């Protein structure tokens, strides 16, 4: 049994025993990550994603006594969330988004910044930007929660390093160091889930 799974089983037992703090800690850690997981698969539908994640927590807690530690607890939550997304799409005649997988790219910062850029007027550029956004959200899903948070605050919410430091809270130097590690982890994660580099290359101007 891995250390992570061992800890996860202990957390599950605490929650089942009625430990409210353990549940709050798990909720605070998992909710933003599961929300990104859902948004990436529901074509950016944030309202539906929020509903699906809430249902995920309800169903996961109801079934928590069945968690045996075969996988990490977050992975177990993701499977429940994925099933709920499929159920929602079937019920509403929608298709869950399959995230485009691409390989690493030298200019990762530019890819991250595409998240906060307004969609371009040219249709082909707009499609490319949406693909990049889905890629980033899916990749962030694979990172430790704190890394995903600082990347989202920086590139989605547009916070400065100082504002990120105040939110955590840590010193500005520590926040910059954390952001650097998060960027590195993001770059390595893209390599792991890589597909073809063409997907992140913007279309040539017409």
N, C-alpha and C positions, 0 to 999 in steps of 0.2 A: 504494500500500500504506500503510495507517495505521501510526502508530508502534507501537500495541499489537501488531498482527499481526507487524510486523517483529521486535519483541522476542520474541514467542511463537515465531517460527520459529527464532530464535537459541537459545532455551531448548530447543526440540525437538532441535536439532542437538547441543547439549551432552549431553542425555540419551542420544541415540543413540550418541554417542561414548564413553559410559560414565561421564559425570560424575555421581557419586553425590550430591554436594552439590546439584546442580541438580535432581535428582529429589526429594531430601528437601524442598527449598524448595517445589517444585511441589506435592508431596503435602500439606505443612503448610498451604499456601494453599488448595488445592482441596478437600481432604477435608471440612472442615466445611460448605462451601457446597454440595457435591454431596450431602452427607447431608441437609441441609435440603431440597434439591431433591427427593430421593427420598421423604423423610417426608411432604412435602406432597402427594405423588401416591400414597402407599400408606396413606392414612388413619391416619397416625401410627404405623404398624408399624415401630418402631425397629430391631428385630432383622433383619427382612427388608431394611430400608433399608441397614443396615450391610453385609449380604452383597452387595447390589446394587452399592453403591459400591466394594467391594473388587473385584468382577468388572469394574466399569467401568475401574478402574485397570489391571487385568491385560490387558483387551482393548485399552485405549487404548495401552498401552506396546507391545503386540504389533504394533499397527497404526501406530505413531508415524511410521514411514518413509513412510506414505501421506499424512501431514498436509502440505498445500501452502499453508496460510495463507489459504484462501478466507474463513475466519472466524476470530475470536479462538479461541485454544486452549481456553479454558474453555468456550466455546460448543460447540466440537467434542466435548469431554468430555461436556457435557450431552446432546448428541444420542445418544452411545453409551449413556449412563445411561438416557435416555428409552426407547431401543429395548429395553434389558434389562428395564426395568419392564414394558413391553408384553408381552415374551416371558414374564416371570414370571406376569403376570396371566392370560394365555391358558392357560398350563400349569396354573394352579391355579384356573381358573374364577372369576377375580376381575376387577373392573373398576377400571382406574386412575382415581384421583380427578381430576376436572376442577376446577381451582381457580376459585372464584367471583371474578370481577373487579368491583371497585367503585370509586367515585370518592373523591376526597379528603374528609376529614372534619375539622372544626375541632379535635376532641379526639383527636388522634393518640396522645397518651400513654395515654389510656384504652383505646384499641384495643390498643396494645402490651401493656398490663398484663393484658389479657384472656388472654394466653398463659399466665400463671402462676396465674390464678384457678382454683379448683376448679370442675368442671362443676356447674351448678345442678341441683337436684332436678326442677324443672319441665322437661318434655321440650322445649318450644319454646325455652326459654332455653338448654338444653344444646346444641340444634342450632345456635342462633345463635353460641354461644361456639366451637363446633367450626369453623363457617364462618370466624369471625374468625381463629382460629388458623391455618387453612389459608391465608387471605389474607396474614397477616403472614409466614409462612414463604415463600410464593411471592414476596412483595415483597422480602424480605431477599435472596433469590437474585440479584436484579438489582443489588445494591449492591456496592461494593468490599469485598474480604474483611474488612478491618479494621473497617469500619462494621458489617457483619453480625455480626462477633464481639462488639463492645461492646454492641450491641443485645441479642444473645442472652444475654450474661453479665448484663446489667442486668435484663432482663424475663423471661427464662426461668430462669436460675440464681439470680436475686435478689441478685447481688453489689452491694455499695456502690460508690460512685465510688472510694473509697480502695482497695478490693480490686481493682477494675479497673485502677487505676493501678499497683498492685503486680504485677499479672499481665503487663502489657505489656512492660517497666515504664517508666512516665513519672511526672511529678509529678501530684498530684491535680488541679491547675488544668488541666494539659494533657489529662488524662483527661476532665474535665468539658467542655472545649472540643471534644474528639473526639466525645463523646457528643452534644453539641449539633449538630455537623455531621452526625452519623449520623441524628439525628432529622429534620433538615431534608431530607437526601437521601431518607430513607424517605418523608416526606410528598410530595416531588416525584415519587418513583417510583410512588406510588399514583395520582397524577394521570395519569401516562403510561399505566398499565394499567387505567384507570378503567372502571367499568361503571355501576351505579346505586347511589345512596347508601342506598337502603332496606336493602341487605344488611348494613350495619354499624349499623343502628338496632336496639337491643334490643327484643324484643317487649313490648307493653304488658302490665302485670300483670293477671292474671285474678282 
